[in-house]
Amino acid sequence: MDKMTYLARDGALLAYDKFLITNAKATVIFLHGSTYNSRRYANIAKVLNQQSYAACLINWRGHGGSEGRLGTVDYIGQLEDDLADFIAHYQQVCDQPLILAGHSAGAVICLRYIDKYGCNNIDGVSFIAPAINGPLETVRYKHTSAKWQYQISYFRAAKPAITPPAHALTYAPSLKTLPLIVAKLLPFMRHKPILSFPANERMARLEGRVLHYSYNLMLSCDINNYPSAFNKISVPVLLLCGKHDEVVHPNLLETIYHWHLKPTLNKKIVELKKVNHIQVVTASAMILPDWLNSIFEQSNDLVTTSEEELA
């Protein structure tokens, strides 16, 4: 594993961990989830290497070894621009097929990238427990702010929310409603923390986690027009989630698979039993290589068939 950096369009040096091997079938570009960094996902890269795939684990700006202000971005959408800059950087030194993959909010950044830049520069995408938290219908347990959010959106009272079990609150961030409203009205307040994740502050510092997010960063790792974005996908896609996920609504991936992904697409959905939002990271290391092999074995079969036809 090599610690590397690349130059973003604003001049920031952003960090990534490069796990290269000779004669790799493809490179997987992997984005971590909220608060974390590339270190949390090294095991996935190691398993991919064992299966003949290279991997690059990107650190969002302000996370891991990447430059940038902690807990914020300069503008909403900067993270998918950073991803586009990395892909352009990597394609200059490597001509392998590129697969996008992300966990939780990292999966959402992959989707935002596709929504903005399309699929011309990638050959596949995997969404692992995509934490789409903006629309009310996508989350498993509603935040307390959802009550007024629902009333504003639909002009009627929301149904009583299901009380989340104690274990679900382990990953549930708390949103400061008044600072959120102020940030909406006053752009110069959009770098102030409005979202806080539950964790021991001291342990978080040791792990390099970022626990407090601004308005700009919160909206940069969420997406409201997710049906339209999924409909733009034109490469093989894997949807992966645990059945006990505390963040993602149980019906979300099925809805995306059947309604928002094109019917002719090479697509796969996997729901893992007894797996939650964090455990799916370990489990995905076993699923990703098999899915990738199915893509590239199919590609090799097509090439072989074409050669036989020419002969």
C-alpha positions in Angstrom: 0.0 0.0 0.0 1.3 3.5 -1.0 0.1 6.8 0.5 -0.5 9.1 -2.5 -1.9 12.5 -3.2 -3.5 14.2 -6.2 -4.2 17.9 -7.1 -7.8 19.0 -7.0 -9.0 21.8 -9.3 -8.8 24.4 -6.5 -5.2 23.4 -5.7 -5.9 21.3 -2.7 -3.8 18.1 -2.2 -6.1 15.2 -1.6 -4.9 11.9 -0.2 -5.6 8.3 -1.2 -4.2 4.9 -0.4 -3.1 3.0 -3.5 -3.2 -0.8 -3.5 -1.7 -1.8 -6.8 -0.9 -5.2 -8.2 0.6 -6.3 -11.6 -1.8 -7.4 -14.3 -4.9 -6.2 -12.4 -8.2 -6.7 -14.2 -9.5 -3.3 -13.1 -9.1 -0.6 -10.4 -11.8 -0.1 -7.8 -12.0 3.5 -6.6 -13.6 3.4 -3.1 -15.1 6.2 -1.1 -15.5 6.0 2.7 -18.6 6.9 4.7 -19.3 9.9 6.9 -16.8 10.7 9.6 -14.4 8.0 8.6 -11.3 7.8 6.3 -9.6 5.3 4.0 -8.0 3.4 7.0 -11.4 1.9 7.9 -11.6 0.2 4.5 -8.1 -1.2 4.0 -9.4 -4.8 4.4 -11.6 -4.4 1.3 -8.6 -3.3 -0.8 -6.5 -6.2 0.4 -9.2 -8.7 -0.5 -9.6 -7.1 -3.9 -5.8 -7.4 -4.5 -6.0 -11.1 -3.7 -8.7 -11.4 -6.4 -6.5 -9.6 -9.0 -8.1 -6.1 -8.7 -6.2 -2.9 -7.8 -7.9 -0.4 -5.4 -7.6 3.2 -4.5 -9.2 4.4 -1.2 -9.9 8.1 -1.4 -10.0 10.4 1.6 -12.6 13.2 1.2 -11.2 16.7 1.6 -10.8 17.5 5.3 -10.7 13.7 6.1 -7.7 11.4 6.5 -4.6 13.0 5.0 -6.5 15.3 2.6 -6.2 19.0 2.8 -9.3 21.1 3.6 -11.2 22.5 6.5 -12.4 19.9 9.0 -16.1 19.3 8.7 -16.9 21.5 5.7 -16.4 22.0 2.0 -16.2 25.2 0.0 -19.5 24.6 -1.8 -22.2 22.0 -2.1 -21.1 19.5 -4.7 -17.3 19.8 -4.2 -16.9 16.2 -3.3 -18.1 14.8 -6.6 -15.9 17.4 -8.3 -13.0 16.0 -6.3 -13.9 12.5 -7.4 -13.9 13.7 -11.1 -10.5 15.2 -10.6 -9.2 12.0 -9.1 -10.5 10.0 -12.1 -8.9 12.4 -14.5 -5.6 12.1 -12.5 -5.7 8.3 -12.4 -6.5 7.9 -16.1 -3.3 9.7 -17.0 -1.2 7.0 -15.4 -3.4 3.9 -15.8 -5.6 2.6 -18.6 -7.4 -0.1 -16.6 -11.2 -0.2 -16.4 -12.4 1.8 -13.4 -15.1 0.7 -11.0 -16.6 3.2 -8.5 -17.7 2.0 -5.1 -18.7 3.7 -1.9 -20.1 2.9 1.5 -22.9 4.9 3.2 -22.4 8.6 2.3 -19.5 7.5 0.1 -22.0 5.6 -2.1 -24.1 8.8 -2.3 -21.1 10.8 -3.5 -20.7 8.1 -6.3 -24.3 8.7 -7.2 -23.8 12.5 -7.2 -20.8 12.0 -9.5 -22.9 10.0 -12.0 -25.7 12.5 -11.8 -23.3 15.3 -12.8 -20.6 13.6 -14.9 -22.3 10.5 -16.3 -20.7 7.1 -16.8 -18.4 7.7 -19.7 -15.2 7.4 -17.5 -16.3 4.4 -15.4 -17.0 0.8 -16.1 -19.2 -0.2 -13.2 -20.5 1.1 -9.8 -21.3 -0.5 -6.5 -23.5 1.2 -3.9 -23.0 -0.3 -0.4 -25.7 0.8 2.1 -26.3 4.1 0.4 -27.2 6.6 3.1 -29.7 8.8 1.2 -31.0 10.9 4.1 -32.7 13.9 2.5 -36.0 12.5 1.2 -38.2 11.3 4.0 -39.0 8.0 2.3 -35.4 6.7 2.1 -34.5 6.5 5.8 -35.4 3.7 8.2 -36.0 5.8 11.3 -37.1 9.4 11.1 -35.2 12.1 12.9 -37.2 14.4 15.2 -36.9 17.1 12.6 -38.8 15.0 10.1 -42.1 16.0 11.7 -41.9 19.7 10.7 -40.1 18.7 7.4 -43.1 16.5 6.5 -45.6 19.3 7.4 -43.7 21.8 5.3 -43.5 19.4 2.3 -47.0 18.0 2.4 -49.1 20.5 4.5 -50.4 17.7 6.8 -49.3 16.0 9.9 -46.9 13.1 9.6 -47.8 9.6 10.9 -46.2 8.7 14.3 -42.6 7.8 13.7 -41.3 4.4 14.7 -39.1 4.8 17.8 -35.6 3.5 16.8 -34.1 0.8 18.9 -31.1 1.8 21.1 -28.6 0.1 18.8 -29.7 2.2 15.9 -28.8 5.4 17.7 -25.2 4.3 17.7 -24.9 5.7 14.2 -27.6 8.3 14.1 -26.4 11.9 13.9 -28.2 14.7 15.6 -29.3 17.7 13.6 -29.4 21.2 15.0 -32.6 22.6 13.6 -32.1 26.3 14.3 -28.6 26.4 12.9 -29.9 24.5 9.9 -32.6 27.2 9.2 -30.0 30.0 9.7 -27.6 28.3 7.3 -30.4 28.1 4.7 -31.1 31.8 5.0 -27.5 33.1 5.5 -24.9 31.6 3.1 -22.0 32.8 5.3 -23.2 30.5 8.1 -22.9 27.4 5.9 -19.5 26.4 7.3 -20.7 26.2 10.9 -21.4 22.7 12.4 -25.1 21.7 12.2 -24.8 17.9 12.2 -23.0 15.9 14.9 -22.3 12.1 15.0 -22.3 10.1 18.2 -18.8 8.9 19.2 -16.2 9.4 21.9 -14.4 12.6 20.9 -11.0 11.3 22.2 -11.3 8.0 20.3 -12.5 9.8 17.2 -9.4 11.9 17.2 -7.2 8.9 17.5 -9.0 7.3 14.6 -8.9 10.5 12.5 -12.7 10.7 12.4 -14.6 14.0 11.8 -17.7 14.1 13.9 -19.2 17.6 13.1 -20.4 18.5 9.7 -21.5 21.9 8.2 -24.5 22.6 6.1 -22.4 22.5 3.0 -20.8 19.2 3.8 -24.1 17.6 4.9 -25.8 18.4 1.6 -22.7 17.4 -0.4 -23.1 13.8 0.8 -26.9 13.6 0.3 -29.1 13.7 -2.8 -32.8 14.5 -3.3 -33.2 13.6 -7.0 -31.9 10.1 -6.5 -34.5 8.4 -8.9 -33.2 10.6 -11.8 -29.6 10.0 -10.8 -30.0 6.2 -10.8 -31.8 6.3 -14.1 -28.6 7.9 -15.6 -26.5 4.8 -14.9 -25.4 2.9 -18.0 -22.7 0.6 -16.6 -23.1 -2.6 -14.5 -24.3 -1.8 -11.0 -24.3 -3.6 -7.6 -26.7 -2.7 -4.8 -25.6 -4.1 -1.5 -27.1 -3.7 2.0 -27.6 -5.6 5.3 -31.1 -6.6 6.3 -30.5 -5.0 9.8 -29.2 -1.7 8.4 -30.2 1.1 10.8 -30.0 3.8 8.2 -31.4 2.6 4.9 -35.1 1.9 4.6 -35.7 -1.8 4.1 -37.5 -1.3 0.8 -35.2 1.3 -0.7 -32.8 -0.9 -2.7 -35.7 -3.0 -4.1 -37.4 0.2 -5.2 -34.3 1.5 -6.8 -33.6 -1.9 -8.5 -37.1 -2.3 -10.0 -38.1 1.3 -10.6 -35.1 3.6 -11.0 -32.5 1.5 -12.8 -33.0 0.8 -16.5 -34.5 -2.7 -17.1 -31.9 -3.6 -19.6 -29.0 -2.7 -17.3 -26.6 -5.4 -16.0 -27.7 -5.0 -12.3 -27.6 -7.0 -9.1 -29.0 -6.6 -5.7 -27.7 -8.4 -2.5 -29.3 -8.2 0.9 -27.2 -9.8 3.6 -28.9 -11.4 6.7 -27.9 -10.4 10.2 -25.8 -7.5 8.9 -26.1 -3.9 9.9 -24.8 -0.6 8.5 -21.2 -1.0 9.6 -20.9 -4.8 9.4 -21.7 -4.6 5.7 -18.2 -3.1 5.2 -16.6 -6.4 6.1 -19.2 -8.4 4.3 -18.8 -6.4 1.1 -15.2 -7.5 0.8 -16.5 -11.0 0.1 -19.3 -9.8 -2.3 -17.4 -7.2 -4.5 -14.8 -9.6 -6.0 -17.5 -12.1 -7.1 -19.5 -9.3 -8.7 -16.5 -7.9 -10.5 -15.5 -11.4 -11.7 -19.0 -11.8 -13.2 -18.6 -8.5 -15.1 -15.1 -9.2 -16.5 -15.7 -12.9 -17.2 -18.7 -11.8 -19.2 -16.6 -9.2 -21.1 -14.0 -11.9 -21.9 -16.7 -14.2 -23.1 -18.0 -11.5 -25.5 -14.4 -10.9 -26.8 -13.9 -14.6 -27.4 -17.3 -14.9 -29.2 -16.4 -11.9 -31.4 -13.0 -13.5 -32.3 -14.6 -16.8 -33.2 -17.1 -15.0 -35.4 -14.3 -13.2 -37.2 -12.4 -16.4 -37.7 
